[in-house]
Amino acid sequence: MGKMRTQSAPWRAAAVLASVLLVGGVAACGNSDTGGGGSKDDGKITMGFSQVGAESGWRTANTTSIKESAAAAGIELKFDDAQQKQENQIKAIRNYIQQKVDVIAFSPVVESGWDTVLKEAKDADIPVILTDRSVDSADKSLYKTFLGSDFVKEGRLAGEWLVEQKKGASGTVNIVELQGNTGAAPANDRKKGFGEAIAANPNLKIIASQPGDFTRAGGKQVMEQFLKANKQIDVLFAHNDDMGLGALEAITAAGKVPGKDITIITVDAVKDGMQALADGKFNFIAECSPLLGPQLMDLAKKVHAGEEVPARIETQETTFTTEQAKEALPNRKY
C-alpha cells in the first residue's frame, strides 16, 4: 500500500529486470489471500490466480477446486477475487508480476483489453494460463494455453435439444434468453451456438435477450421484465443455472408453472440446477464442469518446467434430461 523503497545493496539488478519490476509496481495493491514475494529459489511453485468473483454456485465450486488442488499439488496459491471487475484483475496480475510468481492463471471477466498486462507478464518471463474463459488477443504467444469448456458447443447442444423437442410444432415458439455478463466469453459463445442451432427453424424465434449477469438476482429481475413485456413466452434459455433458478421465482410469482408452461433450458449442471431438473422445473441442462483444479495444477507444473502444452485443452462434459438428472444427483460433487 505504501511507496516502493529504493534498494541500498551494493549490487543492482539487471536493467531489464528492473524495468519489469517498475511496470509490475504500477498497481501492486490487490485483495490477495497471501502477500510477499515469489519463491523461485525454494523449489516450490508459486501461482497467482485471479478469479472472476463469486457470482454463482458454479464459480464457488470452481474456486474450491482450484484451492484444494493447489494444496494437494504442493503449489503455493496467491488467490484474488476480482468481484466481476476487469480493472481488479489487471491490478492483481500486475501484483503477481511484482511478486515474481512462477505462473499466473486467471479466468477473464471479459474477452477484450488484456494485451498490455499480458505483455508485461511475458516480458517478465512469467507464463500465463487462461482458465474457463478465453481472451480475444490476436497475439497467442501472450499465454501458454487455455483450459476450459467449448461454450459455443454448449449453446449449440441446448439449441439442438430444443429443435428436436419442437419438431412439428405449429405456429411461432417464443423464446426469451438470459445472457451472462456483457462481453464475457461464455455469454458471447453460448448465444452464438444456440442461435446457430435454431437458425434453420424460422418458427423458433428469440423475442427478447438481455444480460442477467450470471446471478440469481439478475435472472429473476430480467425474467420479471420479460414476463411483463411479453404475453406469450414458450421457452427460456438461460446461460447458466443460477439465472434460471432466479427466473423460476419470477415465473412462479407470475402464476405460471416452470417446466410446463415455459420450457427451461440452462447451462452448468450445478447441484441446485440439477435438482430443479430432477423436479421437472428445468427441462434440459448442458453441462459445464467447474472442477478444473487438478488439470490446472498439472499444466502449471508443465509450463513452469518449460514443457510444451496444447494451446487449447477442452474439458469433457455431457448433457442432462430430467431422468438423467435423477440418476446423477446422488453422486454429484458440486
DABEL-V356636 format. One record per helix or strand. SS is the DSSP state (A for helix, B for strand). FROM is the first residue (numbers start at 0). LEN is the number of residues. If there is no record, write none. Layout:
ss: (SS SS)
from: (FROM FROM)
len: (LEN LEN)
//
This chain:
ss: (A B A B A B A B A B A B A B A B A B B A B A B B A)
from: (14 45 56 75 85 102 114 126 139 144 150 172 184 203 215 234 240 257 261 270 283 292 311 318 321)
len: (13 6 17 6 14 4 9 5 3 4 15 7 14 8 14 4 13 1 7 8 4 12 3 2 8)
//
